[in-house]
Amino acid sequence: MAQVGIVTDSTSDLPPETVREYGITVVPLSVHFGDELFLDKVEITGEQFFQRLASSPQLPKTSAPSVQAFRRAYETVAADACGIVCITVGSKLSGTYNAASLAAREFEHVPVRVVDSRTSSIALGLVAIAAAEGARGAASLDEVEALARDAADRTNIVFYADTLEYLQKGGRIGRARAMLGSILEVKPVLTVTEGEAAQYARTRTRGKAIQALVDWAAKLSNPERLFVIWHQNETDLNRLLDGLGQHYPREKIGITQYGPVIGVHVGPGAMGVAATEGRRGA
């Protein structure tokens, strides 16, 4: 019996082995360096992106997948599925949700449900994993959609950027706040609230930012899944893992790296923790 197929986008930052394990189809966003366009993680890797970023005279831009790209993904998945649940980056953060929804309305082979995760990066990835586990357990289309929406309600991410330059240039924070962060070396810890980036805490050093991530994770209520996301700073990664290891078994903590599209907005050296909290009363 065919099961429900799961589609997400490349901002989910899922490790390749997790994508393969759960049979998740990932639709890539694009990164633009001037007139050159690269499909996220398909035509440019994270390492290639950051090497190019360091020498680029202008900040690269990102763009959502086309309606046609989602339609092609749905066609591929529909060959072996009774229905599709597509979970995207938050609609307030990208046009990806709109493209996925338009493609779903026009798709006739199997029913497609599109879920706005209201988040991004590995937090989106955790929602996709929850949906994929339900699909693997032979849940119906309605049930898998409900699982995705429930997981989205219980999943969040906190992160810090090593510099506010990229968030400011990308329009994610105001120029005044970016200037303040540069002058005072403030490293604000951010979260995603109702689909928009918001400040979680203000810290002055990288060490205190890492501690803020640990403190946030320590307050979680019996998390079902916990993931660390990082790039280009293994020393800080180990400091974060050591801190989290005081509260959770290390083998329970997933690790992944953010890709080019997320890198456009946070730059090199960012780090975060995402978790899906356990259901109350469970």
Buried (B, 14 or more C-beta within 10 A) or exposed (E): EEBBBBBBBBBBBBBEEBBEEBBBBBBBBBBEBEEEEBBBBEBBBBEEBBEBBEEEEEBBBBBBBBBEBBBBBBEEBBEEBBBBBBBBBBBEBBBBBBBBBBBBEEBEEBBBBBBBBBBBBBBBBBBBBBBBBBBBEEBBBEBBBBBBBBBBEBBBBBBBBBBBBBBBBBEBBEEEBBEEBEEEEBBBBBBBEEBEBEEBBBBEEBEBBBBBBBBBBEEBEEBBBBBBBBBBBEEBBEBBBEBBBEBBEEEEBBBBBBBBBBBBBBBBBBBBBBBBBBEEEE
